[in-house]
Amino acid sequence: MGDFRIVIEAVGGHGQDRDKKTGDVVDFTKGGEHTPEFLALKFIELMKEAGMAPEKAYIVHWPIDNYGGQLKNNRSSQIVDDLLTGKRNGSF
């Protein structure tokens, strides 16, 4: 038994509850069962059922390292949704 990290980078529909701002709690079910956030939450639940203890789980929208520091739409910072607390850091 030990610690580990699972990293998945993907492209597709993401970013539910886009009116929420930094510190707000996001409703990850708003976009339906086929969104990355919803699927990630389902996986977290499966991990817990299997006896694992996720310590961090988050989705990063438009990761800075994917764009060489320049984000799409002239954004100056990425948006991070914490999948364990539901809190958002940043805004769309």
N, C-alpha and C positions, 0 to 999 in steps of 0.2 A: 504494500500500500504506500502511495506517495502522491505528490502533487503532479499535475500535468496541465497542459494548455491545448485547447482545440481552436484552430484558427481557420475560418472559411471566408474567402473573399469572393464576392459575386456581384452581378449586375442585374437589376430588375426592379420591379415595383416595391417601394419601401417608403417609410415615413408617414405613419398614421398620425392622425390628430395634429395636423400641422399648425394649427392656431396656437398650440401650447408654446410657452417660452421657458427660459431657464428657470429651473426649480419647480415647474409645474409637473404634475403627474399625467403621464400619457396613457390613453386607452388603446392598448395594442390590439384589441379585438375589432376596432373600428373598420379596418380594411378587409376583414374576412379571414378565413382559415388558410388562405394560400399566400399570405404575406410573410416575408422573412422574419419579422418580429414574432408573429403568432407561432410560426413553426419552431423558432428558437425557444420560445416559452414552453412549447410542448416537449421539446428535447430536454429542457431543464427539469421539467416534471418527471420525465422518464429516468433521468439521472438520479433524482432524489428517491424515486421508488426503488432504484437498484442499490441504494445505500450510499450514494456519493453525495458530497456536500459542495455544490458550486459556491465559490467565494466571490467571483466576479463574473458578470455576464452583461455585455453591452453591445450595441450596434453603433457603428460610426458611419454617419452619412457624409459622403464625399470626403473620404480620408485625405488629409493634406498630402501624405506621402504618395498618393496616386497622381497628383497634379503638380509635382515639383514646387509646392508652396503656393501655386495659383489655383484657386478653386473655381468651379463652374459658376457662372452668373456673377462674377466679381465678388464672391464671398470672401470675407477675410478670416473666417474660422469655420472649422468643421462642427457638426452637430453630433452630440453623443447622447444616446438614450440608454439609461441603466435598466436592464431587463429584470433585475432583482428588486429594485426600489420603485421602478416606473418613472423616475425623475429624468427630465431632459436638461441638457446643458447646451445652450445655443438656441437658435430659432431659424425657421425656414424663411 
